[in-house]
Amino acid sequence: MSTTVNDTWPTQLFLPGQAAAPDGPVDMQMMYVMHHAFRRDLAKFASAAQHTPVEDRATWRLLAARWAVFADVLHHHHSGEDAGLWPWLLEHGTPDDRGTLEAMAAEHAVIDPALAACAEGFERLATHGDDDVRAALAVRLVATRESLARHLAHEETDAMAILQRLMTQEEWTALDEEFFKQDLEFRRVVALVPWAAYGVPREMLDRVFAEAGVGFKLVWLATRRRFAKREERTFRYA
């Protein structure tokens, strides 16, 4: 357990929509950037599903492709937590921590089928217009957005407080490298950086890049405009 005193702890990143950022010795800014992107995406998808004309096949194809990106990143994020983070905290935590940590994995299990159902809806609308399919997708997206919002708030409020109580920065860095950054090849970084950074206030983004390194900022500078233009086309009705 960390014995670091409060005045040496990092200032935690707190982004729009975030529920909490418990104080502690571990800088969780990248976790919170990911959470911001998940919230942002589901809000935009829910709006797009309600307002995109069923006959606009080109936009539905863009939305289906964009949903695949979102779902893949979220699945990878949850897989890292399930395989590495929650087991580590369960091993080092107290019996009182168990309920919160077991709930984290249980909440993931509810979200995963919802993601698959939404993907099916987007894929169907990418090939043919159907008002009933669009209506069902819109309902599923709102439910998924609300489910994920509850989970992220629970994680930020309770699970991150447990993490800050139990872990050191060095322990988090090692776990992050093993379970979250594995197989993070350059092609994936090029896709992930503009996606994660999109919509983050610039002063906060500068802080993130200062920690992540100049390479990530260079990727962002090279890809941000192209990503933004595609976002505008994809979510033109949102």
C-alpha positions as CSV (number, residue, x, y, z in Angstrom):
1,M,0.0,0.0,0.0
2,S,1.3,3.4,-0.9
3,T,2.5,5.7,1.9
4,T,3.0,8.8,-0.3
5,V,1.9,12.0,1.4
6,N,-0.9,14.1,-0.1
7,D,1.3,17.0,-1.3
8,T,3.2,14.7,-3.7
9,W,0.1,13.3,-5.4
10,P,-0.7,14.4,-9.0
11,T,-3.7,16.6,-9.7
12,Q,-6.2,14.3,-11.3
13,L,-7.7,15.1,-14.7
14,F,-11.4,16.0,-14.5
15,L,-13.2,16.2,-17.8
16,P,-16.8,17.2,-18.8
17,G,-19.3,14.5,-17.8
18,Q,-16.9,12.8,-15.4
19,A,-18.4,11.7,-12.1
20,A,-15.3,11.8,-9.9
21,A,-11.5,11.7,-9.8
22,P,-10.4,10.4,-6.4
23,D,-7.1,11.8,-5.0
24,G,-4.2,9.5,-4.7
25,P,-0.7,8.6,-5.9
26,V,-1.6,7.3,-9.3
27,D,-2.1,9.7,-12.3
28,M,-5.2,8.3,-14.0
29,Q,-5.5,10.9,-16.8
30,M,-5.5,8.5,-19.7
31,M,-8.3,6.4,-18.1
32,Y,-10.4,9.5,-17.8
33,V,-9.6,10.6,-21.4
34,M,-10.9,7.2,-22.5
35,H,-14.1,7.6,-20.4
36,H,-14.7,11.0,-21.9
37,A,-14.5,9.5,-25.4
38,F,-16.9,6.7,-24.5
39,R,-19.5,9.2,-23.2
40,R,-19.0,11.5,-26.1
41,D,-19.4,8.7,-28.7
42,L,-22.6,7.2,-27.2
43,A,-24.2,10.7,-27.0
44,K,-23.5,11.3,-30.7
45,F,-24.6,7.8,-31.8
46,A,-27.9,8.1,-29.9
47,S,-28.6,11.4,-31.6
48,A,-27.5,10.2,-35.0
49,A,-29.8,7.2,-34.8
50,Q,-32.8,9.4,-34.1
51,H,-32.1,11.9,-36.8
52,T,-30.3,10.2,-39.7
53,P,-32.7,9.5,-42.6
54,V,-33.2,5.8,-43.1
55,E,-32.6,6.2,-46.9
56,D,-29.2,7.9,-46.5
57,R,-27.3,4.7,-47.0
58,A,-23.9,6.4,-47.2
59,T,-24.2,7.9,-43.8
60,W,-25.4,4.7,-42.2
61,R,-22.3,3.0,-43.7
62,L,-20.1,5.6,-42.1
63,L,-22.0,5.2,-38.8
64,A,-21.6,1.4,-38.9
65,A,-17.8,1.7,-39.5
66,R,-17.5,4.3,-36.8
67,W,-19.5,2.1,-34.3
68,A,-17.0,-0.7,-35.0
69,V,-14.1,1.6,-33.9
70,F,-15.9,2.6,-30.8
71,A,-16.9,-0.9,-29.8
72,D,-13.5,-2.3,-30.5
73,V,-11.8,0.3,-28.2
74,L,-14.4,-0.2,-25.5
75,H,-14.0,-3.9,-25.6
76,H,-10.2,-3.7,-25.4
77,H,-10.5,-1.3,-22.5
78,H,-12.9,-3.5,-20.6
79,S,-10.8,-6.6,-21.4
80,G,-7.8,-5.0,-19.8
81,E,-9.7,-4.2,-16.7
82,D,-11.2,-7.7,-16.4
83,A,-8.0,-9.5,-17.1
84,G,-5.6,-7.2,-15.1
85,L,-7.0,-4.4,-13.0
86,W,-9.9,-5.9,-11.1
87,P,-8.0,-9.2,-10.3
88,W,-5.1,-7.1,-9.0
89,L,-7.3,-5.0,-6.8
90,L,-9.2,-8.0,-5.5
91,E,-5.9,-9.7,-4.6
92,H,-4.6,-6.7,-2.7
93,G,-7.8,-5.2,-1.4
94,T,-10.0,-5.9,1.7
95,P,-13.2,-7.9,1.9
96,D,-15.1,-4.6,1.9
97,D,-13.7,-3.9,-1.6
98,R,-15.0,-7.1,-3.1
99,G,-18.6,-6.0,-3.8
100,T,-17.5,-3.0,-5.8
101,L,-14.8,-4.9,-7.8
102,E,-17.1,-7.8,-8.6
103,A,-19.8,-5.3,-9.7
104,M,-17.3,-3.8,-12.2
105,A,-17.0,-7.1,-14.1
106,A,-20.7,-7.8,-13.8
107,E,-21.5,-4.4,-15.4
108,H,-19.2,-5.2,-18.3
109,A,-21.1,-8.4,-18.9
110,V,-24.3,-6.4,-19.3
111,I,-22.7,-3.8,-21.7
112,D,-21.1,-6.3,-24.1
113,P,-24.3,-7.8,-25.5
114,A,-25.8,-4.3,-25.9
115,L,-22.8,-3.3,-28.1
116,A,-23.4,-6.4,-30.3
117,A,-27.1,-5.6,-30.7
118,C,-26.3,-2.0,-31.7
119,A,-23.7,-3.2,-34.2
120,E,-26.3,-5.4,-35.8
121,G,-28.7,-2.4,-36.1
122,F,-26.1,-0.2,-37.7
123,E,-25.1,-3.0,-40.2
124,R,-28.7,-3.6,-41.2
125,L,-29.3,0.1,-41.8
126,A,-26.1,0.3,-43.9
127,T,-27.7,-2.0,-46.4
128,H,-31.4,-1.2,-46.4
129,G,-33.8,1.4,-45.0
130,D,-36.1,0.3,-42.3
131,D,-37.9,2.6,-39.9
132,D,-38.5,-0.2,-37.4
133,V,-34.9,-1.1,-37.3
134,R,-33.9,2.5,-36.8
135,A,-36.4,2.9,-34.0
136,A,-35.2,-0.2,-32.2
137,L,-31.6,0.9,-32.6
138,A,-32.4,4.3,-31.2
139,V,-33.9,2.7,-28.1
140,R,-30.9,0.3,-27.7
141,L,-28.4,3.2,-28.0
142,V,-30.1,5.2,-25.3
143,A,-30.2,2.2,-23.0
144,T,-26.6,1.5,-23.7
145,R,-25.6,5.1,-23.1
146,E,-27.4,5.1,-19.8
147,S,-25.9,1.7,-18.8
148,L,-22.4,2.7,-19.6
149,A,-22.9,6.1,-17.9
150,R,-23.9,4.3,-14.7
151,H,-20.9,2.0,-14.9
152,L,-18.4,4.8,-15.6
153,A,-19.7,6.8,-12.7
154,H,-19.5,3.8,-10.4
155,E,-16.0,3.1,-11.5
156,E,-14.8,6.7,-11.2
157,T,-16.4,7.2,-7.8
158,D,-15.7,3.8,-6.0
159,A,-13.3,1.6,-8.0
160,M,-10.8,4.4,-8.6
161,A,-10.9,5.3,-4.9
162,I,-9.9,1.7,-4.2
163,L,-7.2,1.8,-6.8
164,Q,-5.8,5.0,-5.3
165,R,-5.7,3.5,-1.9
166,L,-3.9,0.3,-2.9
167,M,-1.6,1.1,-5.9
168,T,1.5,3.0,-6.4
169,Q,2.3,4.8,-9.7
170,E,4.9,2.1,-10.5
171,E,2.4,-0.7,-10.0
172,W,-0.2,1.0,-12.2
173,T,2.4,1.7,-15.0
174,A,3.4,-2.0,-15.0
175,L,-0.2,-3.2,-15.1
176,D,-1.0,-0.6,-17.8
177,E,1.8,-1.8,-20.0
178,E,0.9,-5.5,-19.6
179,F,-2.9,-5.4,-20.0
180,F,-3.9,-2.1,-21.7
181,K,-1.0,-1.3,-24.1
182,Q,-0.2,-4.8,-25.3
183,D,-0.4,-5.2,-29.1
184,L,-0.6,-1.4,-29.4
185,E,1.0,-1.3,-32.8
186,F,1.6,1.9,-34.7
187,R,-1.4,1.5,-36.9
188,R,-3.7,1.3,-33.9
189,V,-2.0,4.3,-32.2
190,V,-2.7,6.4,-35.4
191,A,-6.4,5.5,-35.2
192,L,-6.7,5.8,-31.4
193,V,-5.0,9.1,-30.7
194,P,-7.3,11.4,-32.7
195,W,-10.3,9.5,-31.5
196,A,-9.4,9.8,-27.9
197,A,-8.3,13.5,-28.2
198,Y,-11.4,14.7,-30.1
199,G,-13.4,17.1,-28.0
200,V,-11.0,17.2,-25.0
201,P,-10.4,20.9,-24.0
202,R,-7.1,22.1,-25.4
203,E,-5.5,23.0,-22.0
204,M,-6.3,19.5,-20.7
205,L,-5.1,17.9,-23.9
206,D,-1.7,19.7,-23.6
207,R,-1.3,18.2,-20.2
208,V,-2.1,14.7,-21.5
209,F,0.4,15.1,-24.3
210,A,3.1,16.3,-21.9
211,E,2.7,13.0,-20.0
212,A,2.2,10.8,-23.0
213,G,5.2,12.1,-25.0
214,V,5.9,14.1,-28.1
215,G,5.2,11.1,-30.4
216,F,1.5,11.0,-29.5
217,K,1.2,14.8,-30.1
218,L,2.8,14.4,-33.5
219,V,0.3,11.7,-34.4
220,W,-2.5,14.0,-33.3
221,L,-1.2,16.9,-35.3
222,A,-0.9,14.7,-38.4
223,T,-4.4,13.1,-38.1
224,R,-6.7,15.5,-36.3
225,R,-8.1,17.4,-39.3
226,R,-8.8,14.3,-41.3
227,F,-10.5,12.7,-38.3
228,A,-12.6,15.8,-37.7
229,K,-13.8,15.9,-41.3
230,R,-14.8,12.3,-41.2
231,E,-16.6,12.9,-37.9
232,E,-18.5,15.8,-39.4
233,R,-19.7,13.5,-42.3
234,T,-20.5,10.6,-40.1
235,F,-22.5,12.6,-37.5
236,R,-23.9,15.2,-39.9
237,Y,-27.5,14.7,-38.6
238,A,-26.6,14.3,-34.9
